[in-house]
């Protein structure tokens, strides 16, 4: 588990575990109109060769056991799931619990992943985003992603096109 935001010791990022699924599924249901199933998340957790499901854990200000890597009161507040196959990376899912939005967690997760995959030799990161998701589009553009294409009717509930965005790491 590593600290996610410098100077903010309460937020850590680590690999997702099956025990995290109740909190992850709650965030998913609050964030998306067509949420992933438990089986989909389990598949990501189990596919260790290419899938990297990560969660952001918020530790209380005064944890019961300060040196315990899983202290009492830790809660999952965000997650990101990406695949890395060779030098290509696909970001598949990113969500932050609604009461934790606006704290920089989405940007911190994306920066963490970009740094991690760059260090692992990735050359290219791609993702899809709803055209109406202005906060995500703003963040991705801030991080250097560019719109490469449009996928017609990619999303449902409601039907909507997706922008395909890419970041060249070379």
Steps between C-alpha positions, in 0.01 A plus 500: 500500500648834405402856583299649213520875556823653628441674831164329550573192713141373517473382136673185379481302178524122480383205294127426523397189696172307501436636851482848343212410268211618720650851519614495136154392380339781703730756335432341161122517545519864612724591205363316197156438351610160369721365782737206479401176675684328785611237250655765275696645792603151617627426149716812512636405843580145385652594162838588651692464172357815338243659733593750771199584718603754765308659785555819694463444871434782743642442843336680793694791650569296813508132400468246778827329404731745322750237382239252375489498117123448522403718794152501648283758331669491159248559223514468122419838345610457136632251249662470160534194279736479206652237277860497385582277206855557384544872450126570463282604793120516510334683791170316543332651803558795734267614779510707816239484774272805458581647843873484415483665157681829458785391729743415219468123536413440133801698386725336758389152387557584134844648574588192706402268215674709233821501705475130569440395138761742367748335736389158373574597139155599374493726196131579470195536731147492362157541656138570411290771665141615464484816291287662773747421783651847517697449825671188362568663161655800675722276712613283210586804288691649796703177515585525129242262349370591156174404331585250228161370389133458587324170571136535397243383757774357723308568821147407602261631764496754339634425154800717434813514289843465658815688427803279459786685665868414494819605669833443326765414761789484254 
